[in-house]
Amino acid sequence: MNRPYTIMLVAVSLDGKIAPERKPGQPNPVGPSLIAPDIMERHNSQRGSVDGIMVGLNCILLDDSRLTLRDAQGKNPTRIVLDGLAEMPAGARVLNDDAPTIVGVTADAPQDRVDAFKSKGANIIVCGRGKFVDLSPLVSELAHRWGIRRLLVEGGGTVHRSMIAANLYDEIHLIICPFIIGGARSITPVERSAFWPDETIPWVQLDKVEKLGDYLYVVYKPKVKT
Ligand SMILES: NC(=O)c1ccc[n+]([C@@H]2O[C@H](COP(=O)([O-])OP(=O)(O)OC[C@H]3O[C@@H](n4cnc5c(N)ncnc54)[C@H](OP(=O)(O)O)[C@@H]3O)[C@@H](O)[C@H]2O)c1
């Protein structure tokens, strides 16, 4: 196994947004404030089925996510934050001792910031240079050194783009919600530059569709080339 079996999970408004543009501390309406409790439970139950949950820095800065199980019984998965330059505040809730935390940084992260994470009990993986952590060696280390066999990637859009570009995923779970967010500057499930025309457009194939009241739970897998 070179990397964990990887599920990317995202809740999306009918118009394809995962969050409106907002300031830190303002809650994301594409979450518990709008999404029906039974659907949130379904979303959160995925956390109970994996060894690790990974997010990008902006999810921590904006949402201060704890990335722990909600209501469900069981062991919290290991939390992984991609934070190339170690910019996360040392008081972030993801660094509490509810579960082990790994911070992925690059060789350019300032040592005093990395030491601040370590003093909170976090483990550090160093991969690549600059702002973006090099994901292939990171996920390989998660599998081989940290025993992460199943990984849930919970966004945001920038991390999803990197995972798709590096072809490091096995399933995309999309919860399509019956409300409309709008906004040209809202965040979408895949952010940054378009794949076309410089990169090959990734194709996926439909695996499952479930109707949950007015919501759809849709699972896609990377398209197998024939
Ligand atoms: N509806 C949903 O299901 C859902 C789920 C999750 C998140 N969200 C929302 O999504 C938004 C956050 O998404 P986002 O696209 O702004 O940011 P993001 O994907 O959470 O974080 C991106 C940041 O992570 C860091 N990073 C380090 N290595 C990386 C790599 N290899 N690839 C990508 N990023 C890397 C970079 O920080 P630096 O550039 O600073 O180094 C990058 O800017 C929030 O509003 C959150 O609420 C919604």
The ligand as an ORCA input file, in Angstrom:
! r2SCAN-3c Opt
* xyz 0 1
  N     -19.038     22.459      2.610
  C     -18.075     21.652      2.941
  O     -18.219     20.418      2.925
  C     -16.741     22.209      3.323
  C     -15.752     21.310      3.735
  C     -14.505     21.816      4.060
  C     -14.250     23.158      3.949
  N     -15.219     23.996      3.562
  C     -14.933     25.422      3.433
  O     -13.860     25.581      2.518
  C     -13.172     26.793      2.834
  C     -11.680     26.534      2.848
  O     -11.278     26.145      1.560
  P     -10.017     26.846      0.841
  O      -9.982     26.343     -0.555
  O     -10.087     28.304      1.061
  O      -8.745     26.356      1.654
  P      -8.204     24.941      2.201
  O      -8.207     23.924      1.111
  O      -8.891     24.606      3.488
  O      -6.707     25.320      2.604
  C      -5.796     25.660      1.588
  C      -4.484     26.059      2.235
  O      -3.832     24.926      2.817
  C      -2.442     25.067      2.697
  N      -1.823     23.942      1.953
  C      -0.622     23.408      2.278
  N      -0.296     22.436      1.426
  C      -1.290     22.367      0.501
  C      -1.467     21.577     -0.652
  N      -0.581     20.639     -1.028
  N      -2.567     21.773     -1.399
  C      -3.496     22.697     -1.034
  N      -3.377     23.489      0.043
  C      -2.268     23.338      0.827
  C      -2.185     26.353      1.926
  O      -2.007     27.379      2.892
  P      -1.006     28.618      2.583
  O      -1.286     29.020      1.159
  O      -1.379     29.657      3.587
  O       0.339     28.046      2.804
  C      -3.500     26.574      1.198
  O      -3.745     27.918      0.871
  C     -13.695     27.222      4.177
  O     -14.594     28.299      3.943
  C     -14.438     26.025      4.709
  O     -15.499     26.365      5.561
  C     -16.471     23.546      3.231
*
